[in-house]
C-alpha cells in the first residue's frame, strides 16, 4: 500500500474504465472529487455503486459524457440522473451483486474504498459497509483506498489487508450521517400492529426510516430479540441498551448483531466501533435465504410504495419513475417465509403523505416494478390493520387489503375489485 496524494491516487484511471465505489455512509468522497477534477481529460468512465451518501459530483449534468453511473440501487442523489437517462439502473437482488463482480458480468478496473488505518497486523476495516465491497476488492485490477482515521473499526468479515490495497490517501472524514426519521402517529400505529406479530426470541430484519424507528419503540416489552439484517440504524442501539436485543436465542451467530452495512448518527458509529457484539458480514451471507430460513422465528419487516389488491408489491418505482431498487427485500421476504415460524411483513402507510392517494390500489401504476410477487407476499400492515395474504385467493386478498386501506378509499377499492371480478 503506497500513500499518495488524491491526484496521484486517481491518475491511473483511463477513459472507458469501470470503477466500483463503496457506498452508503462509507462513500469515499475525496477520491470521487479527485476523479471528477480530471473530467476534461476523461470520457465514458463508468462508476458502479449502490446508494451512496454525499454530494455525488460525478452525477452532475455537466459530467455527462465524462462519467456514467451504473446504479445497483438508486439513492436520492442519483434519481434525477437515472430518470433523465444520464445514468443506468441494474435491477438485481442485493445478494446477487458480489457475483456480478467475481464472475466478470460487471468487470472492474478499479475499486474506491474507505477504510480504517491498518492495525498492528496490517488489516484495515471496511467500517460501515462490507456488503459487496469485499467482492469488488478481490475482483478489481486496482484497489484505491481512503485510509480514514474517523471510520469505526467494525469486526467480522470486514477486513482488507493493506497488501490488497495498491494506492491510498490519508483523510479524516466521519461516516455520513443519516436521519432515521421521527415517527408520527401513522408510523406509531403501524408499529403497534407489527410489534404484535413479533414473538419473544424472534430474529429481526429491519430497514431505515420512520416506520422502523417506530417499530423499535413498540418492541420495548419484548425479550431476547436477535438481529440478522442487511443494515441497521440507531434503533438497534436503543433496543440493546434497553435489554431487548440480546441475541441469546438466535440459532446462528448467537449473541451477535449481524449486518452487512449500517447508517445513522454518531451514537451508532460509536456503538459499532470495535464492538464484538456487532459482526459485519458479506452480503452473500446476510442475505442468503438458506441462512435466513435457519432462524426459527425470523421476522422480516420491509416497506413498499404501493400494493395492489392481488398482493403485488411495488417497492422500487413510482410508475415509470425509478425510485430506489430491488435491494434485499426479496432475499428476506423469501427467507423469512421459509423459516419454521417466520413472518414476512410489508409495512406501509395507507396513503401518500398528503392523504390524497391510496397506497393500496386496485392495480399498480403503469410502469411500476413488482419487487415482491403476489406468490411471495405474506403479510401487509398499514395503520388500519393487518392483512394475511399467504394461501389466500384473489377475492380474499382483495377483501383483506380493502379492509386495511384508508376509509376514504375503501368504497372505491371495493367497486374496482367487483368491476374486475376479483370478488
Secondary structure, DSSP 8 states (H G I E B T S, - for coil): -EE--HHHHTTT--TT-EEEE--BTT--HHHHHHHHTTGGG--SEEEEESSB-S--GGGSGGGTTTEEEEESS--GGGHHHHHTTSEEE---BGGGHHHHHHTSTT--SEEEEEE----TTSEEE-TTB-TTHHHHHHH-SEEEEEEETTS---EES-EEEGGG-SEEEEE-----B-------HHHHHHHHHHHHT--TT-EEE--SSHHHHHHHHHTTT--SBEEE-SEE-HHHHHHHHTT-B--TT-SSSTT-EEESEE-B-HHHHHHHTT-TTEEE--HHHHT-HHHHTTSTTEEEEE--SEEETT--EE-SEETTEE-S--BTHHHHHHHHHHSTT-EEEEE--SB-TTSSSBSEESS--TT--EEE-TTT--EEEETTEEEE-TT--HHHHHHHHHHTS-HHHHHHHHHHHHHTT--
